[in-house]
């Protein structure tokens, strides 16, 4: 698939995600934690992912929900690579940072998952390509950085 097509898909995913971001209530830490799961493909999956990250020791057990939610926003603010994938007719965008955290956003603008890579990003990408996933990379997304920067300024203090 051509780069322009992937860029268009990336923009569409980002537009939908930014609309979903508008549903966050950052008036307090409690409201942020209540509304953050709405960004997920399935609301209940947020807690499942938190527990999985604690088990893998990617995040601390204490205040795990808050740490994970803040880590996701931090990755989106400071990402330095965007990977758009096509697999089985579906698309998703992954936002990665140098310290090997990834946030995966579905074509519907919802978070699929977020995790710390246990292997280098290059190796992770190679396994995806090996599985038949079509991948295109961009350096970063100014749109996502801008949309999450203000949010980060507020929630990092929670």
N, C-alpha and C positions, 0 to 999 in steps of 0.2 A: 504494500500500500504506500502511496506517496506521502511525503512529509506534510504537505499542505492539508491533506485529509486528516492526518493525525493531529495537526495543530487545531483544526476546526473542532474535532472531537474533544480535545483538551479544553478549549474555550467553553464548549457546551457543558462539560462536566463542572468546570469552575463556576460558571454562571449559576448552575443549579445549587452547588455547594454554598455559594455566597448567599443565595436566597434562604437556604436552611440556616446559615449562621445568624441571620436576622431574628430567628426564633429564640436565640439564647437570651436569658435574663442574667445580666451581670451586676444587678443592683446589690447583690451580696454573695458571699461564698456559698451559702446554702441554696440560694436560687440558681446560681451557676451549676451547682452539682445536680439539682433537680431537673434542669432543662438540658444539660449537656447530652444525656443519652438520646435525646431527640435527633441528634446529628447522625446517629447510627442507623444502619440499614434495618436492624431490628433493635428496638429500645432495650429489651432484656439482655441482648448480647453484650452490651457495655460491661455489665457486672461480670459476666463470664470471662470476658477478655481481661478485666482487671485481675481476677483470681488467677488466670493463666500466667499473666506477667509476674505476679507475686511468686507463684510456684517456680517460675524459671529464674527468679531473682533479678529480673529486669527492672523492677520497681520495688521500693520498700513496702513492707507490710503496713506500717503506720501511715494513715491518711492516704492509702493507696488510690482511692477513687480520684481524689484531688490531684495527686501527683501525676497520675496517668492522663487525666484531662488536660492538665497544664503542659505536660510533655508533648501531647498531640498538637496543641496550639503552638508551642515553641518550635516544633519541627516545621510546621507550616510557615511560620514567620521567617525562620532562618534556613530553610531548605536551599540546597545548591544544585539540585538535579530534579527533573521531572521525567518520569518514565511512563509512557502511554502504552498500554498493552491491549492486544486484541486476541481473545481466545474464545472459541466456539461461538463466534458472532457477537460477543459482548465485549465492552470496553471498560477500562478502569485506568485511573491515573494514580501513580505512586509518587510521593514527594519524599525525597531522601536528603539527609544531612550527613556531613562528614563523620560524625560519631556513630554512624550506622543505624540510625533510627529511621523507620519508614512509616508513612501514613498512606493507606490505600483508600481511595475514594471511588465509589462505583459510578457508573454512567448516569445514575439517578441523583448524583450529588450527595450521597450518604457515605459515611465512613464504613468501610468493610472491616478493617482491622488496622492496628498500629502496633509495631513491635521493633525490638532491637535485633538487628541481624547478628547471628552468632558466627557468620562467615563474611568475608569481604563482599561488598556490593557487586563487584564484577563476577564473582563466583555465583552469587544468587541469580544474577541476570542470565548467566550461561545455563543454569539449570532450567530457568524459565524457557529460554529459547530452545533448549533440548527437548522440552515437553511440547513443542509445537506452538508456542505463544509468539505472536508477532509483536515486536518491541521497537519503539522509536523513542529517542531521548532528546530532551531539550535541557538547556543549562538550568533555568529556573523559571518560575512564574511570577512576574511582577504583580499580576492581578491578585494572586493568593497572598503574596507577601503584604501587599497594601491592605487587603481585607482583614487580615489577622493581626496586623501590627498594633492597631489601636486596642483591639481586644486583649492582646498580650500585655500591653501597658497597664491595663486595669487588673487582669486576673493574676499576674505574676506576684502581686502584692497580697493575694489571699493566703 
